[in-house]
Amino acid sequence: MAILITQQTKVLVQGITGKEGSKVALQMKNYGTRVLAGVTPGKGGQEVHGVPVYNTIAEALENHPGINTSFVAVPNFAAFGAIEEAIKAKIPLINVLTEHIPIQDTAKAIALAKQTVRIVGPSSIGIISPGIGKVGSIGGDDPRGVFSKGSVGVISKSGGMASEVSWILTKNGIGQSTVVGIGGDILVGSTFADLMEEFEKDPQTEAVVLFGEIGGTYEEEAAELIKSGGFTKPVVAFISGLFAETLPQGTKLGHAGAIIYGEKGSYKSKIKAFEEAGVKIAKTPDEIPGLLNNQVSK
């Protein structure tokens, strides 16, 4: 069954006439995702890879009422307006590729979407349900060698590691139900805990792998969900950033969200929270398949 991306997914690309939007639209089509329309203000009437372009989402929905997912690939200064337009159009799933969106714009978008629309991102590599479809640039032009259909959900802050973990699982004969790159910004529309609640309800998913990193508290929130009984399936976690334990507090590393203040968000804090929740901890990504053995069907 998978989560987020299913056989019923029908996609609109906001920013389809741009370089990234055009490239990803073709990738999605080639993987079998139904891309029904694109939107770029002032470019209505054009086509990109056979996909009709409209000036507004309202026009796109009038012609393609089945659209239920938006992929946002617009410049950061235009991102809030694009996301706001998709939210107001009540498109259920919005995947935001755009990076460097001002944090106040992200906060406004998340508040506007709350409990009505799911945002994945910003700075998201995308979402893939192997063998069904993908939204975003996850897996690049040909995801088939990296991702395989199966029973393990993967959630990662890092786009590159979403693919790396999936490839390690695939090499070891363990397929994935859905793989989600949530983005590594300080604020993201869908957290580990948010998506774990979706995986909990998914009959295809038997276990979940979390790829976290130092900074923020999303991993600790996931651990609290498990401890409270909100997630009951096996979980394996890997936290990157052990070396950062020797760096000064407040040091920024990689993603915007990788900032530590005090103990909160530290490597030790996340590992402790997961251990207390009964989560199996991988010291390296290559250990993940072994920790999943006997817990999932391959």
Backbone as CSV, one residue per row, in Angstrom:
resi,resn,N_x,N_y,N_z,CA_x,CA_y,CA_z,C_x,C_y,C_z
1,MET,0.816,-1.202,0.000,0.000,0.000,0.000,0.859,1.265,0.000
2,ALA,1.925,1.293,0.864,2.831,2.441,0.949,2.126,3.665,1.528
3,ILE,2.879,4.751,1.747,2.283,5.995,2.230,2.610,7.139,1.270
4,LEU,1.819,8.160,1.302,1.995,9.413,0.563,1.916,9.249,-0.957
5,ILE,2.787,8.410,-1.524,2.784,8.185,-2.969,2.188,6.814,-3.239
6,THR,1.031,6.810,-3.909,0.299,5.575,-4.178,-0.093,5.526,-5.651
7,GLN,-0.840,4.508,-6.005,-1.333,4.391,-7.386,-2.261,5.546,-7.750
8,GLN,-2.806,6.212,-6.731,-3.749,7.306,-6.980,-3.077,8.674,-7.073
9,THR,-1.762,8.731,-6.914,-1.062,10.017,-6.925,-1.096,10.662,-8.307
10,LYS,-1.515,11.939,-8.315,-1.572,12.716,-9.557,-0.961,14.076,-9.270
11,VAL,0.085,14.410,-10.032,0.977,15.490,-9.638,0.836,16.748,-10.494
12,LEU,0.953,17.882,-9.798,1.101,19.203,-10.397,2.515,19.688,-10.083
13,VAL,3.216,20.263,-11.052,4.570,20.782,-10.828,4.525,22.303,-10.846
14,GLN,4.797,22.908,-9.705,4.866,24.364,-9.639,6.298,24.796,-9.964
15,GLY,6.436,25.546,-11.056,7.762,25.916,-11.545,8.250,24.968,-12.614
16,ILE,7.337,24.382,-13.363,7.687,23.344,-14.339,8.523,23.874,-15.499
17,THR,8.432,25.171,-15.791,9.206,25.710,-16.917,10.638,26.053,-16.524
18,GLY,10.951,25.999,-15.241,12.319,26.230,-14.795,13.186,25.006,-15.025
19,LYS,14.493,25.177,-14.882,15.440,24.092,-15.146,15.168,22.882,-14.259
20,GLU,15.027,23.115,-12.943,14.846,21.996,-12.017,13.460,21.389,-12.159
21,GLY,12.449,22.243,-12.278,11.089,21.740,-12.411,10.907,20.893,-13.653
22,SER,11.502,21.335,-14.762,11.413,20.592,-16.021,12.122,19.248,-15.916
23,LYS,13.319,19.274,-15.337,14.112,18.032,-15.211,13.383,17.000,-14.351
24,VAL,12.862,17.439,-13.212,12.224,16.504,-12.291,10.883,16.026,-12.842
25,ALA,10.180,16.893,-13.564,8.918,16.465,-14.186,9.156,15.279,-15.114
26,LEU,10.240,15.341,-15.895,10.556,14.238,-16.803,10.960,12.982,-16.027
27,GLN,11.757,13.159,-14.974,12.140,12.008,-14.140,10.906,11.314,-13.579
28,MET,9.974,12.109,-13.062,8.767,11.535,-12.469,7.950,10.792,-13.516
29,LYS,7.773,11.384,-14.675,7.025,10.733,-15.752,7.683,9.423,-16.149
30,ASN,8.999,9.442,-16.287,9.718,8.241,-16.718,9.621,7.113,-15.689
31,TYR,9.393,7.473,-14.421,9.271,6.443,-13.383,7.830,5.955,-13.247
32,GLY,6.931,6.550,-13.991,5.554,6.090,-13.986,4.597,6.943,-13.189
33,THR,5.102,8.023,-12.592,4.229,8.944,-11.858,3.361,9.706,-12.844
34,ARG,2.099,9.876,-12.502,1.196,10.634,-13.366,1.351,12.133,-13.091
35,VAL,2.015,12.808,-14.009,2.204,14.255,-13.916,1.179,14.897,-14.846
36,LEU,0.155,15.504,-14.268,-0.974,15.983,-15.062,-0.815,17.399,-15.570
37,ALA,-0.123,18.253,-14.812,-0.075,19.662,-15.175,1.112,20.347,-14.522
38,GLY,1.416,21.521,-15.056,2.424,22.382,-14.451,1.877,23.787,-14.325
39,VAL,2.479,24.566,-13.438,2.072,25.955,-13.255,3.304,26.845,-13.230
40,THR,3.309,27.841,-14.098,4.271,28.932,-14.039,3.521,30.198,-14.455
41,PRO,3.378,31.165,-13.568,2.658,32.398,-13.935,3.250,33.059,-15.172
42,GLY,2.378,33.377,-16.117,2.815,34.017,-17.350,3.242,33.060,-18.441
43,LYS,3.280,31.750,-18.142,3.718,30.761,-19.133,2.583,29.822,-19.542
44,GLY,1.362,30.151,-19.149,0.219,29.320,-19.499,0.086,29.119,-20.989
45,GLY,-0.324,27.911,-21.399,-0.474,27.591,-22.816,0.706,26.836,-23.387
46,GLN,1.819,26.810,-22.675,2.982,26.053,-23.132,2.835,24.585,-22.732
47,GLU,3.791,23.771,-23.192,3.899,22.384,-22.755,5.344,22.094,-22.374
48,VAL,5.542,21.267,-21.376,6.872,20.811,-20.978,6.832,19.289,-20.909
49,HIS,7.583,18.633,-21.776,7.592,17.161,-21.847,6.170,16.618,-22.021
50,GLY,5.370,17.335,-22.790,3.998,16.904,-23.045,3.018,17.234,-21.931
51,VAL,3.492,17.931,-20.893,2.635,18.314,-19.767,2.142,19.742,-19.980
52,PRO,0.837,19.976,-19.953,0.318,21.332,-20.166,0.647,22.264,-19.006
53,VAL,0.949,23.522,-19.353,1.324,24.525,-18.359,0.196,25.544,-18.217
54,TYR,-0.093,25.914,-16.963,-1.143,26.891,-16.661,-0.550,28.036,-15.854
55,ASN,-1.286,29.148,-15.836,-0.813,30.315,-15.096,-1.076,30.208,-13.598
56,THR,-2.110,29.481,-13.235,-2.486,29.355,-11.820,-2.891,27.922,-11.496
57,ILE,-2.877,27.597,-10.217,-3.335,26.279,-9.782,-4.824,26.132,-10.049
58,ALA,-5.568,27.219,-9.877,-7.014,27.156,-10.125,-7.305,26.706,-11.548
59,GLU,-6.553,27.234,-12.516,-6.730,26.834,-13.915,-6.362,25.360,-14.098
60,ALA,-5.268,24.947,-13.469,-4.832,23.553,-13.592,-5.884,22.607,-13.028
61,LEU,-6.450,22.945,-11.864,-7.457,22.087,-11.247,-8.756,22.061,-12.047
62,GLU,-9.065,23.159,-12.693,-10.277,23.203,-13.522,-10.182,22.205,-14.660
63,ASN,-8.970,22.059,-15.195,-8.761,21.139,-16.311,-8.357,19.734,-15.869
64,HIS,-7.821,19.619,-14.649,-7.358,18.324,-14.143,-7.790,18.200,-12.681
65,PRO,-9.063,17.971,-12.430,-9.582,17.969,-11.057,-9.034,16.844,-10.181
66,GLY,-8.367,15.866,-10.771,-7.830,14.751,-9.988,-6.510,15.042,-9.311
67,ILE,-5.898,16.202,-9.567,-4.604,16.530,-8.958,-4.707,16.462,-7.429
68,ASN,-3.786,15.715,-6.812,-3.788,15.602,-5.348,-2.413,15.799,-4.721
69,THR,-1.424,16.147,-5.556,-0.062,16.339,-5.061,0.584,17.483,-5.829
70,SER,1.288,18.346,-5.113,2.036,19.410,-5.774,3.520,19.262,-5.469
71,PHE,4.334,19.404,-6.488,5.784,19.431,-6.328,6.239,20.869,-6.588
72,VAL,6.897,21.473,-5.598,7.268,22.889,-5.665,8.752,23.031,-5.967
73,ALA,9.051,23.595,-7.135,10.431,23.825,-7.554,10.526,25.248,-8.092
74,VAL,10.360,26.207,-7.197,10.412,27.622,-7.574,11.535,28.287,-6.789
75,PRO,12.003,29.471,-7.214,13.042,30.170,-6.443,12.578,30.448,-5.017
76,ASN,13.537,30.568,-4.098,13.171,30.693,-2.678,12.335,31.926,-2.380
77,PHE,12.548,33.014,-3.120,11.771,34.233,-2.855,10.299,34.072,-3.240
78,ALA,10.021,33.106,-4.116,8.642,32.872,-4.561,8.000,31.670,-3.886
79,ALA,8.755,31.005,-3.017,8.292,29.721,-2.477,7.046,29.861,-1.610
80,PHE,7.018,30.849,-0.704,5.846,30.959,0.166,4.582,31.188,-0.643
81,GLY,4.651,32.049,-1.641,3.477,32.306,-2.477,2.996,31.059,-3.185
82,ALA,3.951,30.247,-3.664,3.587,29.003,-4.357,2.956,28.006,-3.398
83,ILE,3.567,27.856,-2.213,3.025,26.911,-1.221,1.649,27.383,-0.751
84,GLU,1.523,28.682,-0.502,0.245,29.238,-0.059,-0.854,28.980,-1.093
85,GLU,-0.519,29.134,-2.369,-1.497,28.886,-3.422,-1.954,27.433,-3.418
86,ALA,-1.005,26.503,-3.206,-1.346,25.074,-3.166,-2.189,24.737,-1.938
87,ILE,-1.862,25.357,-0.808,-2.638,25.106,0.420,-4.067,25.607,0.249
88,LYS,-4.204,26.823,-0.270,-5.537,27.399,-0.444,-6.366,26.610,-1.461
89,ALA,-5.679,25.932,-2.387,-6.370,25.083,-3.351,-6.692,23.707,-2.769
90,LYS,-6.270,23.489,-1.505,-6.543,22.252,-0.766,-5.953,21.017,-1.431
91,ILE,-4.749,21.177,-2.004,-4.017,20.018,-2.524,-3.441,19.268,-1.318
92,PRO,-3.791,17.994,-1.140,-3.483,17.290,0.120,-2.006,17.129,0.445
93,LEU,-1.146,16.966,-0.585,0.280,16.725,-0.353,1.097,17.722,-1.153
94,ILE,2.001,18.432,-0.462,2.880,19.402,-1.104,4.312,19.031,-0.778
95,ASN,5.089,18.685,-1.799,6.499,18.348,-1.615,7.345,19.517,-2.102
96,VAL,8.155,20.074,-1.199,8.903,21.298,-1.499,10.388,20.988,-1.658
97,LEU,10.860,21.115,-2.877,12.279,20.938,-3.178,13.093,22.173,-2.799
98,THR,12.515,23.345,-2.935,13.223,24.619,-2.810,14.032,24.707,-1.515
99,GLU,15.286,25.161,-1.666,16.163,25.357,-0.517,16.250,26.832,-0.152
100,HIS,16.782,27.099,1.033,17.055,28.471,1.503,15.802,29.340,1.558
101,ILE,14.668,28.725,1.884,13.457,29.509,2.106,13.606,30.200,3.467
102,PRO,13.322,31.506,3.560,13.408,32.179,4.865,12.581,31.444,5.915
103,ILE,13.140,31.300,7.111,12.484,30.489,8.141,11.105,31.024,8.499
104,GLN,10.931,32.355,8.419,9.615,32.898,8.734,8.588,32.499,7.684
105,ASP,9.023,32.334,6.430,8.115,31.869,5.377,7.731,30.413,5.592
106,THR,8.717,29.601,5.983,8.416,28.195,6.284,7.440,28.095,7.442
107,ALA,7.671,28.878,8.488,6.785,28.855,9.657,5.365,29.243,9.270
108,LYS,5.221,30.268,8.453,3.889,30.696,8.017,3.205,29.609,7.204
109,ALA,3.958,28.966,6.326,3.384,27.913,5.484,2.928,26.725,6.323
110,ILE,3.755,26.319,7.292,3.397,25.181,8.148,2.149,25.505,8.962
111,ALA,2.075,26.728,9.476,0.902,27.122,10.253,-0.352,27.148,9.390
112,LEU,-0.220,27.611,8.172,-1.359,27.681,7.258,-1.834,26.287,6.862
113,ALA,-0.898,25.356,6.740,-1.232,24.001,6.287,-1.763,23.117,7.399
114,LYS,-1.574,23.496,8.637,-1.801,22.628,9.796,-3.147,21.914,9.738
115,GLN,-3.067,20.577,9.817,-4.218,19.685,9.923,-5.110,19.628,8.673
116,THR,-4.724,20.309,7.616,-5.514,20.224,6.383,-4.696,19.724,5.204
117,VAL,-3.425,20.082,5.177,-2.545,19.750,4.060,-1.219,19.260,4.634
118,ARG,-0.619,18.222,4.011,0.702,17.764,4.450,1.783,18.371,3.568
119,ILE,2.738,19.029,4.213,3.925,19.544,3.526,5.092,18.625,3.851
120,VAL,5.835,18.208,2.834,7.095,17.497,3.033,8.188,18.397,2.480
121,GLY,9.108,18.825,3.341,10.116,19.809,2.973,9.975,21.019,3.884
122,PRO,10.656,22.109,3.542,11.436,22.375,2.328,12.772,21.630,2.305
123,SER,13.517,21.866,1.238,14.813,21.222,1.007,14.683,19.710,0.968
124,SER,13.550,19.227,0.444,13.304,17.787,0.394,13.759,17.193,-0.931
125,ILE,14.492,16.090,-0.858,14.900,15.369,-2.064,13.709,14.710,-2.733
126,GLY,12.634,14.473,-1.948,11.426,13.885,-2.511,10.956,12.653,-1.772
127,ILE,10.018,11.962,-2.402,9.348,10.796,-1.823,9.242,9.734,-2.912
128,ILE,9.550,8.491,-2.562,9.397,7.412,-3.538,8.765,6.195,-2.878
129,SER,7.772,5.650,-3.531,7.225,4.338,-3.185,7.653,3.413,-4.316
130,PRO,8.706,2.613,-4.102,9.299,1.835,-5.198,8.277,1.002,-5.958
131,GLY,8.401,1.074,-7.280,7.508,0.332,-8.153,6.168,0.994,-8.371
132,ILE,5.914,2.083,-7.645,4.625,2.780,-7.772,4.810,4.156,-8.386
133,GLY,5.665,4.969,-7.798,5.891,6.304,-8.320,6.777,7.096,-7.387
134,LYS,7.175,8.272,-7.853,7.985,9.143,-7.021,7.594,10.588,-7.278
135,VAL,7.833,11.427,-6.270,7.693,12.866,-6.401,9.011,13.475,-5.963
136,GLY,9.547,14.364,-6.770,10.827,14.978,-6.456,11.976,14.322,-7.186
137,SER,13.185,14.768,-6.850,14.378,14.305,-7.574,14.993,13.060,-6.958
138,ILE,14.378,12.487,-5.943,14.918,11.306,-5.277,15.167,10.174,-6.287
139,GLY,16.373,9.623,-6.240,16.718,8.543,-7.155,17.206,8.995,-8.517
140,GLY,17.111,10.306,-8.792,17.593,10.830,-10.066,16.836,10.274,-11.258
141,ASP,17.554,10.077,-12.357,16.922,9.646,-13.606,16.452,8.194,-13.574
142,ASP,17.145,7.353,-12.827,16.766,5.932,-12.803,16.879,5.372,-11.389
143,PRO,15.803,5.433,-10.613,15.852,4.945,-9.231,15.856,3.429,-9.104
144,ARG,15.669,2.704,-10.187,15.413,1.267,-10.084,16.572,0.461,-9.523
145,GLY,17.807,0.913,-9.697,18.931,0.169,-9.143,19.159,0.411,-7.663
146,VAL,18.539,1.456,-7.134,18.755,1.853,-5.748,17.610,1.416,-4.844
147,PHE,16.393,1.623,-5.308,15.195,1.363,-4.509,14.505,0.093,-4.991
148,SER,13.962,-0.659,-4.058,13.232,-1.871,-4.403,11.996,-1.973,-3.518
149,LYS,10.961,-2.588,-4.057,9.691,-2.665,-3.327,9.795,-3.655,-2.173
150,GLY,9.274,-3.236,-1.016,9.334,-4.123,0.138,8.581,-3.558,1.325
151,SER,9.061,-3.883,2.538,8.267,-3.635,3.739,8.903,-2.683,4.741
152,VAL,9.985,-1.995,4.369,10.657,-1.097,5.311,10.472,0.354,4.878
153,GLY,9.945,1.158,5.781,9.850,2.588,5.542,11.158,3.258,5.908
154,VAL,11.546,4.274,5.147,12.782,5.012,5.423,12.445,6.496,5.499
155,ILE,12.905,7.140,6.567,12.750,8.587,6.714,14.131,9.174,6.983
156,SER,14.501,10.190,6.209,15.846,10.744,6.336,15.829,12.263,6.229
157,LYS,16.620,12.911,7.080,16.835,14.348,6.925,17.700,14.622,5.695
158,SER,18.653,13.755,5.451,19.593,13.920,4.345,19.064,13.280,3.070
159,GLY,19.008,14.057,1.994,18.556,13.506,0.720,19.472,12.427,0.201
160,GLY,20.786,12.676,0.272,21.740,11.688,-0.211,21.663,10.394,0.572
161,MET,21.466,10.520,1.876,21.422,9.314,2.707,20.089,8.583,2.589
162,ALA,19.048,9.244,2.152,17.796,8.530,1.859,18.059,7.481,0.786
163,SER,18.840,7.878,-0.214,19.193,6.943,-1.284,20.232,5.929,-0.827
164,GLU,21.228,6.391,-0.062,22.292,5.495,0.395,21.737,4.371,1.263
165,VAL,20.882,4.725,2.225,20.298,3.714,3.103,19.453,2.730,2.302
166,SER,18.678,3.257,1.358,17.834,2.386,0.534,18.680,1.439,-0.305
167,TRP,19.785,1.924,-0.828,20.684,1.094,-1.639,21.297,-0.014,-0.777
168,ILE,21.688,0.318,0.460,22.226,-0.690,1.371,21.170,-1.752,1.660
169,LEU,19.934,-1.328,1.895,18.855,-2.283,2.127,18.627,-3.159,0.899
170,THR,18.569,-2.530,-0.270,18.328,-3.273,-1.513,19.412,-4.312,-1.747
171,LYS,20.675,-3.937,-1.524,21.797,-4.876,-1.706,21.652,-6.096,-0.806
172,ASN,21.011,-5.895,0.336,20.842,-6.983,1.300,19.478,-7.652,1.193
173,GLY,18.792,-7.404,0.081,17.531,-8.077,-0.181,16.353,-7.549,0.611
174,ILE,16.460,-6.326,1.147,15.383,-5.725,1.934,14.790,-4.557,1.150
175,GLY,13.531,-4.698,0.758,12.877,-3.655,-0.021,12.238,-2.593,0.854
176,GLN,11.803,-1.524,0.211,11.232,-0.386,0.921,9.770,-0.180,0.526
177,SER,8.969,0.253,1.484,7.569,0.600,1.201,7.518,2.024,0.647
178,THR,7.987,2.975,1.436,8.117,4.364,0.999,9.365,4.955,1.626
179,VAL,10.073,5.777,0.858,11.265,6.475,1.342,10.981,7.974,1.257
180,VAL,11.192,8.677,2.377,10.859,10.099,2.439,12.075,10.904,2.875
181,GLY,12.451,11.887,2.067,13.467,12.854,2.463,12.762,14.073,3.038
182,ILE,12.845,14.258,4.358,12.067,15.337,4.976,12.752,16.695,4.888
183,GLY,14.044,16.713,4.530,14.788,17.960,4.500,15.469,18.215,5.834
184,GLY,16.542,18.976,5.798,17.331,19.196,7.004,17.240,20.592,7.563
185,ASP,16.210,21.351,7.193,16.067,22.711,7.713,15.647,22.702,9.179
186,ILE,15.762,23.846,9.838,15.365,23.974,11.239,13.891,23.634,11.395
187,LEU,13.067,24.104,10.468,11.642,23.786,10.457,11.322,22.986,9.213
188,VAL,10.601,21.878,9.383,10.132,21.101,8.235,8.645,20.814,8.402
189,GLY,7.977,20.637,7.289,6.537,20.443,7.319,6.105,19.109,7.893
190,SER,6.922,18.069,7.709,6.610,16.726,8.240,7.816,16.201,8.986
191,THR,7.632,15.895,10.251,8.713,15.399,11.098,8.787,13.874,11.043
192,PHE,9.800,13.316,11.709,9.878,11.864,11.847,8.588,11.319,12.450
193,ALA,8.159,11.935,13.547,6.962,11.445,14.249,5.718,11.525,13.375
194,ASP,5.576,12.609,12.625,4.417,12.756,11.730,4.332,11.589,10.757
195,LEU,5.464,11.260,10.161,5.470,10.214,9.140,5.409,8.819,9.748
196,MET,5.958,8.655,10.934,5.843,7.364,11.621,4.381,7.027,11.901
197,GLU,3.584,8.032,12.194,2.152,7.792,12.402,1.502,7.256,11.126
198,GLU,1.960,7.740,9.968,1.454,7.225,8.687,1.931,5.790,8.457
199,PHE,3.195,5.520,8.755,3.729,4.162,8.595,3.062,3.179,9.550
200,GLU,2.690,3.646,10.723,2.006,2.788,11.694,0.712,2.244,11.106
201,LYS,0.027,3.044,10.327,-1.266,2.654,9.743,-1.117,1.853,8.456
202,ASP,0.085,1.829,7.895,0.300,1.200,6.586,0.556,-0.297,6.728
203,PRO,-0.309,-1.145,6.190,-0.120,-2.594,6.336,1.115,-3.129,5.616
204,GLN,1.613,-2.422,4.608,2.803,-2.882,3.889,4.072,-2.704,4.719
205,THR,4.100,-1.684,5.548,5.297,-1.353,6.310,5.387,-2.179,7.585
206,GLU,6.493,-2.938,7.713,6.716,-3.777,8.894,7.724,-3.175,9.863
207,ALA,8.563,-2.275,9.383,9.574,-1.640,10.226,9.969,-0.317,9.575
208,VAL,10.643,0.531,10.349,11.055,1.840,9.838,12.514,2.092,10.195
209,VAL,13.237,2.673,9.239,14.608,3.130,9.465,14.595,4.654,9.507
210,LEU,15.229,5.216,10.530,15.350,6.668,10.673,16.805,7.064,10.491
211,PHE,17.060,7.992,9.565,18.416,8.532,9.413,18.371,9.972,9.912
212,GLY,18.902,10.165,11.107,18.889,11.488,11.715,20.270,12.099,11.763
213,GLU,20.321,13.281,12.363,21.601,13.964,12.509,21.499,14.897,13.702
214,ILE,22.637,15.412,14.143,22.623,16.326,15.265,21.840,17.584,14.921
215,GLY,21.341,18.258,15.945,20.571,19.477,15.749,19.081,19.218,15.760
216,GLY,18.338,20.154,16.324,16.891,20.018,16.390,16.480,18.926,17.362
217,THR,15.184,18.703,17.473,14.681,17.715,18.432,13.727,16.719,17.785
218,TYR,13.735,16.617,16.476,12.780,15.724,15.805,13.026,14.262,16.158
219,GLU,14.290,13.900,16.380,14.580,12.516,16.763,14.055,12.215,18.172
220,GLU,14.256,13.162,19.096,13.732,12.985,20.453,12.204,12.881,20.446
221,GLU,11.552,13.650,19.562,10.093,13.572,19.448,9.663,12.195,18.938
222,ALA,10.420,11.643,18.016,10.124,10.300,17.517,10.249,9.275,18.633
223,ALA,11.288,9.428,19.454,11.475,8.511,20.580,10.297,8.606,21.554
224,GLU,9.810,9.811,21.796,8.655,9.992,22.697,7.409,9.318,22.128
225,LEU,7.231,9.396,20.812,6.094,8.734,20.177,6.142,7.228,20.422
226,ILE,7.327,6.643,20.283,7.492,5.204,20.500,7.219,4.860,21.965
227,LYS,7.795,5.634,22.871,7.624,5.364,24.308,6.172,5.475,24.740
228,SER,5.409,6.343,24.087,4.001,6.540,24.446,3.080,5.503,23.812
229,GLY,3.644,4.641,22.970,2.839,3.616,22.307,2.211,4.054,21.011
230,GLY,2.606,5.236,20.533,2.036,5.740,19.278,2.623,5.082,18.045
231,PHE,3.768,4.420,18.212,4.359,3.655,17.111,4.828,2.332,17.682
232,THR,4.375,1.229,17.085,4.600,-0.092,17.684,5.474,-1.018,16.841
233,LYS,5.869,-0.607,15.677,6.666,-1.467,14.802,8.158,-1.293,15.112
234,PRO,9.003,-2.260,14.702,10.440,-2.135,14.958,11.031,-0.897,14.281
235,VAL,11.986,-0.269,14.975,12.669,0.911,14.447,14.171,0.718,14.582
236,VAL,14.885,1.045,13.512,16.344,1.104,13.540,16.735,2.543,13.207
237,ALA,17.658,3.098,13.978,18.058,4.486,13.756,19.566,4.604,13.590
238,PHE,19.958,5.557,12.767,21.363,5.955,12.658,21.397,7.467,12.826
239,ILE,22.292,7.951,13.673,22.448,9.391,13.879,23.849,9.784,13.428
240,SER,23.936,10.668,12.468,25.249,11.145,12.025,25.693,12.300,12.924
241,GLY,27.003,12.510,12.993,27.512,13.664,13.724,28.198,13.360,15.033
242,LEU,28.646,12.121,15.236,29.347,11.788,16.477,30.561,12.690,16.685
243,PHE,31.258,13.010,15.606,32.471,13.835,15.714,32.163,15.214,16.277
244,ALA,30.908,15.676,16.117,30.547,17.021,16.549,30.516,17.170,18.060
245,GLU,30.594,16.031,18.779,30.612,16.114,20.242,31.813,16.918,20.739
246,THR,32.868,17.017,19.931,34.075,17.736,20.355,34.066,19.195,19.928
247,LEU,33.026,19.627,19.179,32.984,20.991,18.667,32.253,21.927,19.631
248,PRO,32.515,23.244,19.537,31.843,24.208,20.417,30.336,24.215,20.190
249,GLN,29.581,24.503,21.272,28.135,24.622,21.142,27.789,25.739,20.171
250,GLY,26.687,25.537,19.404,26.241,26.545,18.450,26.886,26.403,17.091
251,THR,27.835,25.438,16.956,28.477,25.231,15.658,27.458,24.721,14.656
252,LYS,27.417,25.345,13.476,26.492,24.916,12.432,27.200,23.925,11.525
253,LEU,26.526,22.837,11.217,27.122,21.782,10.388,26.156,21.376,9.302
254,GLY,26.530,21.589,8.051,25.709,21.107,6.937,24.344,21.744,6.892
255,HIS,23.304,20.949,7.165,21.941,21.426,7.098,21.693,22.571,8.070
256,ALA,20.731,23.424,7.719,20.373,24.542,8.591,19.923,24.063,9.958
257,GLY,19.334,22.855,9.999,18.834,22.333,11.259,19.888,21.737,12.155
258,ALA,21.117,21.627,11.668,22.172,20.946,12.436,22.889,21.918,13.365
259,ILE,22.116,22.495,14.273,22.668,23.418,15.260,22.315,22.879,16.640
260,ILE,23.290,22.892,17.551,23.085,22.347,18.893,23.171,23.478,19.910
261,TYR,22.208,23.512,20.810,22.249,24.442,21.927,22.102,23.645,23.218
262,GLY,23.156,23.669,24.074,23.112,22.865,25.280,23.080,21.392,24.919
263,GLU,22.359,20.606,25.706,22.250,19.173,25.454,21.224,18.863,24.372
264,LYS,20.219,19.717,24.236,19.151,19.463,23.268,19.717,19.398,21.857
265,GLY,19.351,18.342,21.133,19.787,18.209,19.753,21.155,17.584,19.597
266,SER,21.813,17.249,20.700,23.153,16.670,20.608,23.086,15.199,20.226
267,TYR,24.212,14.671,19.796,24.297,13.248,19.449,23.930,12.394,20.664
268,LYS,24.493,12.731,21.827,24.224,11.953,23.038,22.749,11.985,23.408
269,SER,22.131,13.150,23.277,20.718,13.293,23.620,19.842,12.414,22.744
270,LYS,20.132,12.386,21.454,19.316,11.599,20.520,19.511,10.095,20.747
271,ILE,20.767,9.690,20.911,21.046,8.275,21.150,20.382,7.814,22.449
272,LYS,20.504,8.616,23.497,19.887,8.264,24.785,18.377,8.119,24.659
273,ALA,17.749,9.068,23.947,16.287,9.028,23.778,15.865,7.770,23.035
274,PHE,16.592,7.428,21.969,16.238,6.228,21.203,16.474,4.957,22.010
275,GLU,17.576,4.912,22.725,17.855,3.716,23.535,16.769,3.517,24.594
276,GLU,16.336,4.582,25.214,15.281,4.491,26.227,13.951,4.054,25.619
277,ALA,13.778,4.322,24.320,12.547,3.921,23.635,12.635,2.514,23.051
278,GLY,13.794,1.866,23.214,13.959,0.510,22.698,14.316,0.431,21.235
279,VAL,14.786,1.538,20.683,15.174,1.571,19.273,16.571,0.974,19.113
280,LYS,16.752,0.166,18.080,18.075,-0.377,17.785,18.901,0.696,17.068
281,ILE,20.133,0.887,17.527,21.005,1.936,17.006,22.092,1.326,16.140
282,ALA,22.189,1.806,14.903,23.271,1.386,14.007,24.450,2.338,14.168
283,LYS,25.640,1.792,14.359,26.828,2.642,14.472,27.307,3.115,13.114
284,THR,27.006,2.319,12.082,27.288,2.715,10.698,26.065,2.333,9.860
285,PRO,25.837,2.996,8.732,24.694,2.613,7.889,24.716,1.163,7.455
286,ASP,25.908,0.596,7.288,26.005,-0.797,6.846,25.481,-1.780,7.880
287,GLU,25.331,-1.354,9.130,24.805,-2.233,10.166,23.274,-2.333,10.128
288,ILE,22.637,-1.443,9.402,21.170,-1.379,9.428,20.509,-2.690,8.998
289,PRO,20.908,-3.301,7.871,20.235,-4.551,7.468,20.308,-5.639,8.522
290,GLY,21.459,-5.780,9.179,21.601,-6.808,10.204,20.664,-6.583,11.375
291,LEU,20.437,-5.319,11.729,19.537,-5.003,12.835,18.081,-5.215,12.466
292,LEU,17.808,-5.247,11.164,16.429,-5.501,10.692,16.150,-6.982,10.507
293,ASN,17.185,-7.788,10.446,17.004,-9.221,10.200,16.028,-9.847,11.209
294,ASN,15.234,-10.752,10.696,14.224,-11.473,11.492,13.070,-10.583,11.968
295,GLN,13.065,-9.330,11.527,11.976,-8.433,11.927,11.088,-8.060,10.745
296,VAL,11.582,-8.335,9.548,10.799,-7.996,8.352,10.863,-9.133,7.350
297,SER,9.826,-9.230,6.516,9.858,-10.178,5.406,10.590,-9.511,4.256
298,LYS,11.378,-10.253,3.538,12.195,-9.636,2.470,11.506,-9.752,1.122
